[in-house]
C-alpha cells in the first residue's frame, strides 16, 4: 500500500471514530451535546435582519434540489471542458455517497431537532443528526476544491478556491444553527462525516489512478485530473 493511501485510510478511521463519539454524545445528551441548548440560545440572541438574510441564502444552496442541480451542471461542464469522464464521475459519486450517508445516519441516530418556535423558515420535521446541509455542502465544496488542484490554474487560485470552500462549508453549518434547524453537534457531525467521506473517496481515487490509466487521458492536454 502506498503511503498516501495509508494516510487516507488512517484519516478515514480517525474520522469514523470521532463521529461515533459525537453520535454517542448526541444520543446520551452529554459531552459536547450538553452545550447545545446554550449555543442555540446564543445564536438566537444575536439574530439580526442582515445575518438572517445571509443565513437563509447560504442554507438555500444546501437544499437537496439545489445541490443536485449544481452537481449535474458542474459535472456536465467538467466533462465538456476536460473531455474526460472520471472527474465528473468522482463529483457525482461523492455527492451520491453524501446523500446516502445523510439518510442512513439520520435514521440510525434518530435525534430530534430543536423546538420549532426557534426556526426561521419552513419547519422541518425530519431527524437532526447529522446535519445534511453541513455534510453535503462540505462534500460539494470540498470536491470542487480538490478537483481544482488538478487543473492548470495558478497555485494562488487553487489556494483561494480551497479557502473559499472552507469558508462556505463553515458558513453552511453555522447557518443551520442560526436558523434553528440543528443543534451545534449536528453540524459538527456533518462536517466530520463529510471530511471522512472525502478522505475515503480521495484514497479510492488515488488507488484506482495508480492501478490503471484513464482512457480519456491525453499527453498533450496540459492539465491532469483525477
N, C-alpha and C positions, 0 to 999 in steps of 0.2 A: 504494500500500500504506500503510495506516495505521501510525503509529509503534509502537503496541503490538504489532502483528503483526510488524513488523520486529525488535523486541526479542525476541519469542518465537522467531523463526527464527534470530536470532543466537545465542541461548542454546542452541537445539537443535543448531546447528552446533558450538558450543564443547563441548557435552556429548558429541557424537559423536566429536570429535577426542580428548577426554580418554579415552573408552572405548577407542579404537584404541590409544592409548599404553599403557593398562593391559593390554589384551589382548596386545600385543607383549611387555610385561614378563612376563606370566604364561607365555607360550609359551617365551620365552628363559630364564626363571628369573633375570633380572637386574632392575635398577632396584628399584622397590618390592617386587617379588616376592621379592627376595633376603632380605628381612627376615621373610618369612612363617614359616619354621620357628622363629625366635626368638620371635616374637609368640605363636605357638601354644603354645610351651613355657611362656611366661609365664602365659598363661591357664590352662593345665593345672595349673601350680604353685600357683595361687591359688584352686583349686576348693574350695567348701565345700558342705555339705548345703543351706543356705539359698539360696545362689546357684544351685545346681543345680536346686532346685525352681522358682525364678522363671524360669530359663533354659528349662527344659522347658515351662513354662506358656506363655511368650510364643512359643516356637517351635511349639507346638501350634496356636496361632492362625494361623500362617503356612502350615500344610499345605494342599495344594490342595483337598481336600474341604471343609475348614472355611472357607477363604476363598471358595470357590464358594457355599457355603450362605449365608454372611454377605452376599455380593454380591446374591444373589437376594432375601433377606429385606429388606435395606436398600433395594434398587431398588423392591420392591413397596411398602414403607412410604412412600417418596418419592412414588411415583405416587398412592397413596391420599391422602397429605397435601396435595400440591400440585395434584392433578388435571391434571398435565402429564406428558408422556412424555419430553421432552428431558433433564431431569436424570437420570432413570433410565437412559436410553439411553447417556448420557455415562459413567455409572458402569460399566455393563455393557461398553461398548466399550473403556473404559480397562483393565478387568481382562482382557478377552479379548486385547487387544493385549499386555499384560504377559505373559500365558501364552505367546503365540506367540513373543515376543522371547526369553523364557527358554529355550524349547525350541530355537529356531534357533541362538541364540548358544552354547548349551552344546555342541551338535553341531559347530558350526563350529570352536570353540576346542579342544574335546576334552581339557580338563585333568582330571587325576585328583585325587581327594580326598586329604586327609591319611590316614595309616595307620589302619586300622580299630581298632587297640587304643586309640586316643585317644578314640574315640567313646563318649559317654554316651547309650545308647538303641539303637534298631534301626539296623543297618548299612545305609547307602545306597550302592549300587554305581554310581549314575549319575555323569555328569560334574559337575564342580565349578564351572566359571566361565561366567557369573556366578552368584552365589547367588540361587536362585529365591525363597527366603523373603524376602531383603532387597529384591529387585526388586518382587515382587508385593505384599508387605506395605507397602512405601513408597508404591506407587501407590494401594493401597486407602486407607490413612490420609490420603494427600495429597489424593485426590479428595474424601473426606468433609470435610476441612478446607476445600478450595476451594468445595465446594457450600454449606458453612456460611456463607460470606461473602455468599451471595445470598439469605439468609433475613432475617427481621425481628428476629432476636435482637440483643442489645446488642453493642457493639463489644468490650466486655470478654470476653463469651462467645466471640466469634469469635477473639480473640487467644488465649484459654485453649485453645480447641479446636485451633488451629493449633500451639500449643506442645506440646499433648498428642500430636498427630500426629507431630511431630518426635521427641519422646522415645520414643514407641512404635516408630518406624522405626529409630532408633538401637539401641534395646534388642533389636529383632528381629535386626538384623545382628550385634551383639556376641554374642548367644546362640548363633549358628551357629558362631562361632569357639570360644567357650567349650565348647560341647558336642562339638567336634572334627569337625564335618561339613564345614567350609570353612576355607580359608586367608583371611587378612585381606584380601588383594587381591580375592578372590572377592566378598566383602561390599562392598568399596569400588566394585567394578564394578557390583554390583547396585544400589547407591544411585545411581551415575552414570547408568545406563540408565533407572532409574525417574524421576529428575528430568528427564532429557532427554525421555522419553516424555510426562511431564506438561506440559512446556513446549510440545511439539508439539501435544498434544491441546488445550491451552488456546488456542493460536494458531488452530487449526482451528475450534474452537467460537466464538471471537471473530469470525472472518471470516464464518462462517455466520450468526451473530447479527446482524452488521452488514448482511448482504445480504438477509435476509428476516425476516419476523415469525413467531414461533411461533404456530400456530393455536390453541394451548391458552392463550394469554395472555388475561388479563382485567384491565382497568384498575382494577377495584375489589378486587383480591385482596390488595394491601398489600405484597407482597414479590416481588422478581423472582428468577428462577433462570436458569441458562444455557440 
